[in-house]
Amino acid sequence: MTSADPGLQERLAGSVAELDARRLQRRFHGVEMSPIGEVAERCPVRFGGEVRSQHRSSPGSQPMLRVTINDGTGSAVAVFTGRSRILGLEAGRAVVFEGVAHRERGQLVVVNPAYTVLP
């Protein structure tokens, strides 16, 4: 018996990580930005992805928000100093960041980027 749904065969054949990466790449297809996996360091760049997690600084310390995103080609972290929350940035939301990225312990990081929350 053959399946009439080629997407079903694809879903059954791939690992969860592979399927999620393909889903994210499809979600951001057509959005004018660089894939995270191809972002050059220390150059102005526009990249984005789906918000995976947020980490706030400890109470009593200087406010800082770390937002981790993934676009299916890699992940990156945006660090917002002086902020403990940004309305609209929540898990599952799509966002585009613009700034100058660098690597910290192998992770792509951009500090205080301009951002656009996508629908």
Beta strands, then each sheet from edge to edge (+ up, - down):
strand 1: 44-56
strand 2: 64-70
strand 3: 75-81
strand 4: 94-104
strand 5: 107-111
strand 6: 114-118
sheet 1: 6+ 4- 1+ 2- 3+ 5+
end
